[in-house]
Amino acid sequence: MPKGPRQESTLAVATCSSDCKVDQQTKPSGRAVDTAKTARAALGVRAHSGWAALVAVAGPVGSPTVIGRRRVELADPEVPRPVQPYHAAQKLDLKKAKRYIERFADRAKLLANRALREVIDGLREAGYEAVGCGVPIGGRRQAVTLEAALASHPMLHTAEGELFRNALISAGEECGLGVLSIRERELFERGVRELGLSNDALRLRLDELGRPLGPPWGQDQKMAALAAWLTLAASESKPVGCES
């Protein structure tokens, strides 16, 4: 099986002396968060096919800090890489393809849910309250049938992207987070408008946010960080909710 990028299986909280590891079997405590004693944090996740880059930020909206990042796996290890469920479903008859995609989507949601709960618990232990989750999404498109998606190569990729993004959105909602869905092509435009920075200044700030952590800090992490930053800003003015 081809090897993927270096994997970060635990949320590395920058303010801790070591990685804040959370037992995979740990469930949310259900304890009420004492907001007077905790700092607000927001998550951002950018989906790929089979995985996502997650970044957590906290602090004043004008000068946030990256407090953690990790790679979120959205498919089981035994699934061949690259993870392309709609491509795989092309080889099946329509009825079997429908069942295969449904099972794959359900599993992606479960894995995303587990990962976000681990992150939220890890942040809570480090003194942060997760107040929302930003998810860059694709543009609007007309709904198509599974049969039509399987018959078009471009639609295969579009459908796969939506499957994994929807898994992250669903997980955020099930974890009790307000989810801010932002069209990816509008992400930097919204950052400039809502954060009061020029385009160049915003890109420089995103570069600087990841410097204390070191690599990986590429486009995926920067876009996840910006989604988290916008979510943190939105949480200060109103409850975070879905946008399109």
N, C-alpha and C positions, 0 to 999 in steps of 0.2 A: 504494500500500500504506500502511495507517495506520502512523503512527510510534508506537513503543513508548516505555517509560520510558527515561531516559538510561542508556546502556550503559557498563559498566566492563569492558573487554576484558582487562585485565591485573590481576593481584593487586597492590594497592597495599600494600606492607609498611610499616607506620607507622614502623619504626625505620630505614628507609633514607632517604637524602637525596633519592631520587627513586623513581618506580615501578620495581619489580623486574620488568622485562620478560623474558619467556622466549620464545625462538623457537618458533613453533608446530610446527616440525619436530623440535624437540629431544625425545629420548626419555630415559627414566630412565637414569641413569648406571650403576645396578646396584652402585655402591660401597656397602660396608658403612658404616653411620652410626656414628661414634664418639660414643656417648652421653655420654661424659665431657666432650666439648667442645661439645655442642649443648644447646639448651633444648627442652623438650617443648612441642608445639603440638597443638591439636585443631581439626578443621573441623566446621562445622555448615552444612547446606544445607536450605533450605525450598523445596519445589517449587511451581511454578505451571504453568499450561498452556503449555508451550513454553519455559520458562526457570526458573531457580532463583536465589535469593539465597544466596550463600556468604559465610561469615564465619569467620575463623581467630582463635583466642585462644591465649594462652600466659601463663606466669607461675605464681605460687602459686595454688592453687585458691581460697584465701580472698580473693585480690585479683588476678584475672586482668586482662589487657590485650588489647584487640583489636589484632592486628598486621596484619590485612589483610581485605579484602572484595572481592568482584567479583560480577558478574552472569554466570551460566552459561547459555549458549544451548543448548537441547535440541531445536531444530529448525533447519533450514537457512533462510537469509534469504528464499529464494524462496517458502517456504510462506506462504500468506495468513494474516494476523493477524485475529482471535485464532487461536491454534493449537489446533484442535479435531479431532484425527484421527478420533475415533469419530463426530463429527457429519458429517465428510466421508465416512466409510465408509457412512453411512446411505443415500447415493445410489447405492451399488453393490449388485450381487447378492451373495449371501452368500459365495460362493467368492472373488470378487474382493475383497470387504471383508476377508476373513481374510488374504489375501496383503498387502493394503494395510496393515493394522494390524501385521502381523509385520514388514514392511519398516520401518515408521515406528518401531516399538519398537527394532529393531536400530540404526537410525540415531541415535535418542536415546541409547542406551547408548554408542555410539561417541563422540558429541559430549561426553557426560558424562565418559567415560574420558579423553579428550584434555584436557579442562579440569582435571580433578583432577590429572592428571600434571603439567601446567604449574604448578599451585599447589604441589604437593609439591616439585617441583624448585626453584621460586622460594623457598620456605621454606628448603630445604636450603642454597641459596646465601646466604641471609641468616642462617644459623646455627641453624635450627630443625629438629627432627625431628617430622614429622607422625605422631602415635601413634594416631589414630582419627578417625572421622567420625560425627557424629550426624545422623540424618534423622527429622524429625517425619513420622509416617504417619497414615493414617486409622484408623477403628475396624474391628473384625472384621466381616466380612460373608460370607454364604454365597456360594460360587462360583456364577457364572451363566454360561450359554453366551453366545457372541457374539451369537447371534440374539436372545436375551432382552435383552441390553444394548442392542442397536440399536433395540429396540422400546420402550424406556422412556427418556424424557428425563432423569429424575434419574440413571438408571444410566449414561447417556452421560458425564455429568460425573464420576461416581464412577470409572468405568473409565479416563477420561483422567487423573485424578489418580493412580491406581495405576500407570499406564503410566510417567509421568514420575518418580514416587517410586522405582519399581522400577529405572529406568535409573540413578538416583543410587546406590542400594544396590549394584547390580551393579558399577558403576564403582568404588565404594569398595573392594569386595572384590577386584576384579581389580587394583587398585593396591596391594594388600597391607595395607590399613587394616582395623583392627577396626571394624565398623559397629554403632552403637548405634541401633536403631530404637525410637522413642518415640512412643506415641500422642499426637497433637497436643493433644487435649483434656485430657491428663494432664500436659502439659509443665510448666506452672507449679506444679502440685501436687507434682510430683517435684522441681522446683527448690527449693521451700520445704522439703521433707522432707530432701533429700540435701545441700543447701548450707547448711542451718541458718539460713535467713533468713525473716522474715515475708513475706507476700505483698506488702505495700506496700514493704518494704525491697528485695525482689528487683526489683520493677518500677523503683524508683528507681535501683538499680545498673545495670540494663539501659539506662536512659536515659543514665546517666553514661558507660557504656562507649563509646558512639558519639560523644560530644561532641567529643573531639579530632579525629575524622575529618570531622565535618560531614555534611551530607546527601549521599546519601540514608541516613536512619537511621529507617525506619518499622517497622511491625509485622513485616514479612518479615525484616529484618536483626536485629531484637531476638530473634525466635524462633530464627533460625539461630544467633545468639550464645549463647542459652541452651542449645540442643542441643550446641553445641561445648563450652560450660562443663561440662555434665553429662558429656560424653565425656572431657574432661580429668580430671575428678574420678574417673570410673570407671577410667581408665588408671593412676591412682596406687595403687588398691587391688587391681585384678585385670585380666587381659587383657580388652580391650573386645570384646564379642560382641553378636550380634543379640538384641534383646528385643522382646517384643510387648506 
